[in-house]
Amino acid sequence: MLSHEDALAEARAFLDRTLTDGQYTIVLQPELTKEHAVAWAVRFDSQEHLDTGDMTRAPFTRVVIVPKDGAEPPYFPPSHLSVAELNARLAGPAGSAGPAPVASGT
């Protein structure tokens, strides 16, 4: 099970691999990070947004989900889930923190 510090390190590594265009200076927000039963919800923002308050200088998504068991890599939460649905997934049984499947539309 990942500790708070381990989750922050995993989130930082994920963000460094994912947000590579240099548009933002990423700042982790450990004080806003929340522990759930099966994952950590690690908050982050851009220094540009924090300095100016200008939402156009903030990343669209400002949370990374880091599964505690380490079996799945960190990921951005699926945007089709409401906050309540995401929280329910993160409170669920082990193994339920992974990204939700995408509906086929058929």
NORJO-V877904 format. One line per field, one symbol per residue. ss: DSSP state (@ for helix, = for strand, . for the rest). burial: b if it has 9 or more other ideal C-beta (glycine too) atoms within 8 Angstrom, else e. A space follows every 50 residues. Layout:
ss: ???
burial: ???
//
This chain:
ss: ...@@@@@@@@@@@@@@@.......===.@@@.==...========@@@@ @@..@@@.....=====.......==......@@@@@@@@@......... ......
burial: ebebeebbebbbbbbbeebeeeebebbbbeeebeebebbbbbbbbbbbbe eeeeeebbbeeebbbbbbbeebebbebeeebeeeebbebbebeeeebeee eeeeee
//
